[in-house]
Amino acid sequence: MAERKVYRSIAELVGETPLVEVTNYEKKNGLKARVLAKLEYFNPSGSVKDRAALAMIQDAQARGEIKPGDTILDFSSGNTGIALAAYANALGYKFAVVLQPGVSEERTQILKAYGVIFLEFKDVPGVPELIAEKGLAFDEFYSLLQKYADARGWYYINQGRNPENPNAHIATTGPEIWEAAEGKVDYLVALVGTGGSLVGIGKYLKEKNPNVKVIGVQPAPESLKDNRYPERNTLDGVLAFHHVPKEREIRYFEEYGFQYDECVEVNADDAYAAGRELVKTDGIFLGQSAAAAIKVAADVARRKEAEGKTIVAICADNAFKYLSTNIYKEA
Ligand SMILES: Cc1ncc(COP(=O)(O)O)c(C=O)c1O
């Protein structure tokens, strides 16, 4: 818990989020392993991305790349955008976001409240052509954003290639989990956007104990966003990362010499059902990817070899940004 004192900025309040055992959910489901939820929505802007956003801004500041008044640019599906907006405002910067099409309407409203500069794919020269031809080919997409930022004297902070993203989790989230669980961690379960949290936390925990099993979770093919099926239930903010085409690969795995042990696919309907159950059993009201992490953690807990073990699920954010989606609609 935070100390009883007056803080001077939300930047002082990032991290030290609670690790909570979902005891009622475990009991109701007859689980024979402990499921610990790392509740990242306790961060000031409401998600796991506060850690990377603040670390990336502070690093750019320390290296003299930015000074107050400057404009920071990034591409985001929502949470990183919200986090960068929060710390840009708190530390005296402007923030421009290229928002992924189709994010929930709450995310757009939140970003508007923070006063960000909004950009769509069509605003960045070359991006619509790239998307039409090759889809979101990371390197080419990032270099178009870099060019756009350079032309305006903006700083492109690039969460997809910024080492401060995984580093933030090696420095904070990993040690917080290890210490809170007193070294009793057997499995880590996390979803993947940039891969910063899976790589950073996974690397830290495996250094502490090489037997920790790191499980990356991705949306099942039928739960991936697809413009052809706009009504489909999806997991917002996260991506497929396992055996994807070269141009969509997450570079952090290679750069950090880190490999996950397993990739599990989760159907959005099953993740939503876990979210609806958990809010009733334990009063923990999760976002889509966080509910998916709990669903997979529960499935892992049912494995024979997991009996008596401890599974940590990274719960990236809470439900408030998803109330316009179907997650809590079938109560
Ligand atoms: C809802 C949600 N869950 C999980 C993640 C995973 O974060 P990371 O970028 O660390 O892989 C993100 C990232 O933006 C997210 O928005």
Ligand as a Chemical Component Dictionary entry (heavy atoms), coordinates in Angstrom:
data_LIG
# 
_chem_comp.id                   LIG 
_chem_comp.type                 NON-POLYMER 
_chem_comp.pdbx_formal_charge   0 
_chem_comp.three_letter_code    LIG 
# 
loop_
_chem_comp_atom.comp_id 
_chem_comp_atom.atom_id 
_chem_comp_atom.alt_atom_id 
_chem_comp_atom.type_symbol 
_chem_comp_atom.charge 
_chem_comp_atom.model_Cartn_x 
_chem_comp_atom.model_Cartn_y 
_chem_comp_atom.model_Cartn_z 
_chem_comp_atom.pdbx_ordinal 
LIG C1 C1 C 0 -5.473 -4.558 -22.544 1  
LIG C2 C2 C 0 -4.031 -4.906 -22.686 2  
LIG N1 N1 N 0 -3.586 -6.066 -22.189 3  
LIG C3 C3 C 0 -2.312 -6.439 -22.308 4  
LIG C4 C4 C 0 -1.377 -5.649 -22.945 5  
LIG C5 C5 C 0 0.015  -6.187 -23.069 6  
LIG O1 O1 O 0 1.004  -5.305 -22.897 7  
LIG P1 P1 P 0 2.462  -5.401 -23.522 8  
LIG O2 O2 O 0 2.576  -4.254 -24.477 9  
LIG O3 O3 O 0 3.348  -5.262 -22.353 10 
LIG O4 O4 O 0 2.624  -6.724 -24.232 11 
LIG C6 C6 C 0 -1.785 -4.422 -23.470 12 
LIG C7 C7 C 0 -0.862 -3.546 -24.192 13 
LIG O5 O5 O 0 -1.113 -2.516 -24.663 14 
LIG C8 C8 C 0 -3.146 -4.034 -23.338 15 
LIG O6 O6 O 0 -3.599 -2.860 -23.807 16 
# 
loop_
_chem_comp_bond.comp_id 
_chem_comp_bond.atom_id_1 
_chem_comp_bond.atom_id_2 
_chem_comp_bond.value_order 
_chem_comp_bond.pdbx_ordinal 
LIG C1 C2 SING 1  
LIG C2 N1 SING 2  
LIG C2 C8 DOUB 3  
LIG N1 C3 DOUB 4  
LIG C3 C4 SING 5  
LIG C4 C5 SING 6  
LIG C4 C6 DOUB 7  
LIG C5 O1 SING 8  
LIG O1 P1 SING 9  
LIG P1 O2 DOUB 10 
LIG P1 O3 SING 11 
LIG P1 O4 SING 12 
LIG C6 C7 SING 13 
LIG C6 C8 SING 14 
LIG C7 O5 DOUB 15 
LIG C8 O6 SING 16 
# 
